[in-house]
Amino acid sequence: MSRPPSDRPVRIADAALEIIAESGLHALTHRTIDARLGFPAGTTSYYARTRAELISRALTLLIERFTEAMADFPTDGIDTDEAAIDVVTASTLLMDSYETDQIAHVVLLIDLRHDPELHPLLNDTSPGRRAVLGMATSLIERCGIPDAERHAHGLVALLQGMTLARLAGGSDVSVRHAVETYWAGMRRS
């Protein structure tokens, strides 16, 4: 009789994201994960031999979660500014409900910016980032706005900045208002 697959790798990656969000990347060790999850010492090392592998597993889980969340917002059939703004606003507000993941993402963006091995899992070439940029580009194209890819990068940067401001507790700017303003600017450019 074969054993069912263990959920430990996912639990380890999830715990890694929690630790990063709560205490920063410097606090992430195999031992802190073992302690948090109540695992015997060395369990996390069995699933992720190196710290880089541990971070990579956490990033993979983060990307999977973001990609799944974006899949809930199909862009097919959306071809009006109002409908596109609705989707962008709703998806951004949904991502706010993933606060721990968002904080971990920001920490990882900063701390891994010079890491040639791990930074590609966060930059514009990563699957998660490509999914978000693809959604934004598709919406902009469907609304007939030229230079959609360039505008998508600007829109995503705006939304990331707003997310960071909200996470830091210093912004009550309406997501919808900001998206409407940016969208109007795209129409004029």
Summary of the structure (lengths in Angstrom):
residues: 189
radius of gyration: 18.6
end to end distance: 64.3
largest distance: 65.3
contacts: 538
relative contact order: 0.11
helix: 71%
strand: 0%
